[in-house]
Amino acid sequence: MTTLDDFLQQHGIDSPCWTHPPVFTCEEADRLAAEVPGLPTKNLFLCDGKGRQHLLLVVPSDYQVDLKALSPLLGVSGLRLASAERLQRYLQLQPGSVSLLALWQDASRQVRCVLDQAVWDASAVQAHPLVNTATRVLSQRDVRHFLQATGHTPDILDVPRRA
């Protein structure tokens, strides 16, 4: 069985990894991974009001996302956080471990990827490697290569923030 590490290696993605105690919030991650290079990110697994569409939203960790304003920009009504059960079903993850790298587990491409422009433009980003006890750093080139390798074409936009 192929692991995420195998997948990254097969696709020439060399992303350094830092281990740390489990983190459950962006604040904890920012504190424990303060020396880790790259843009810290916040990752939200979302669904529409009827639970038919699923999205992975990646923004800088300090963003407070305005889901109500984001919904019409994406053409999705009733955008909300998806349940832990949906997270398990679509990305085989537990809450606290969500990151861009989770798209590796979406082989059927049922999850839409949405990136804030700042994440897309960052020279490097931080991402959990499917567990909340480590952080990988992916260069801009590697982010693009990873998305291409997983078959995910991201929606890139300036994600609205709450005041």
N, C-alpha and C positions, 0 to 999 in steps of 0.2 A: 504494500500500500504506500502510495506517495505521500510524503509529509509536506508541509509548507516549506520547510528548509530545502527539501529535495526540489520542489517546484521553483523556488527562487534560484537555486544553484543551476538547474536545467536552463533557466532563462537568463543567466548571466547577471542576476541581480545580487550585488554584493552589499548587503545592508548590515552594518555593525549592530550588535545587540548588547544591551545593558540589562542585567537582572537587578531586581529590587523586591522589597516586600510587596504583597498584594495592594493594589490601589483601586478604589471604587469611585473616586470623584476626580475631576480635573485638578482641583486644588491639591489633593494628595499627590497626584502624578507630577504636577509642576514642582512641588516641594521635594519629592524623592528623586526626580530626574532632572534637577536643576543644572547639573553639569552636562547633560546629554545635549548634543547639538541638534539643530533643526527646529522647525516650527512645531510647538506642542499643538495637538489637535483635540477637538471635541467631536465625537461621533454619535449621531443619533439614528437609531433604527426606527423608521416611521412607516405609517400606512395611511391609506385614505379612510374616509369615514365608514365605508362599507367593508374595509379589510380586503379589497381586491388587488390593490397596488401596494407594493412595498418599496421603500427607498432607504438608501444609506446616505445620510447627509454628513459631510465632513467640513468643519469650519475651524478657525483658530480657537484654541481652548478658552479664551476669555470672552467669546461671543455669547450673548443671550439672544437666541434666535426667536424671531417673531413668526411663529408658524402660521398665524392667520394671514399675515401679509405674504408669506412664502407660497401658500396654497395656490393663489391665482397665477403667480409667476410660473408655476410648474404645471398648471392645468389640472390640478388635483383638488378635489373638494374634501373638506373636513380633515385636513392633515393633522395627525396626532401621533404620539409615541405608540409604537407597537408593543404588544405584550411580550413577556418573557417566553411564553409558549411559541409565539410567532418567530421570535428571534431564534429559538432552538430549531424550529421547523425549517426556516429558510436559510439560516447561516450556521446552524449547529453550534451555537454559542450560548454562554451564560451572560447575564448582564454584568457589565464591568470589563468585558473583554472585547468589545466591539471596536473595530478599526477598519481602515481601508483594506487591510490585508484579509479581512473576512470575506471579501468578494471571491477569493480563491475557492471558497466552499460553495459558491453559487454557480455551479457548472451549467445549470439549466437557464441561467440568466433571468431569473424571476425578480431580481432586485435591481432597481434603477439607482445608479450612482449619481449623486449631486455633490459637486465641490464648490466651495466658495472660491472666488477669484484669487484671494490671498493665498489659499492653499495651493492652487494650481501654479501660481507665480513664485512660490517659495523655492529657494535653492535646495532645501531639504525639509522633510517633514518627519515627525515622530509617529510611530504606529505600534500598537500592541500586536505581537505575533500570535493572536488567538488566545492569549492568556494575559491576565492582568499582573503578572509577576515579571514581566520583561518589556522592554521598549526597543524597537528597531528604528534605525534612521534610514530613510530612503531619499536618495537624491531626486531632483526634479526629473532627470532622465529615467531613473528607475521607477518613479511613480507612473510615468507615461508608458513605459515598457510593461510594467505589471498590469496596468489596465488593458493594454492591447492583448497581452498574453491570456488574460482571463475572459476576453471578449466583451468587456464593458466599455462603452463609449460614454464618458461622463457628461452631464449637463453642468456647465460652468457659468456661474452668475454671482453677482454681488448679493449675498444672502441678507435679507432685511433683519435688522437687529431691533430688539425692544429698547425703548427709551429708558 
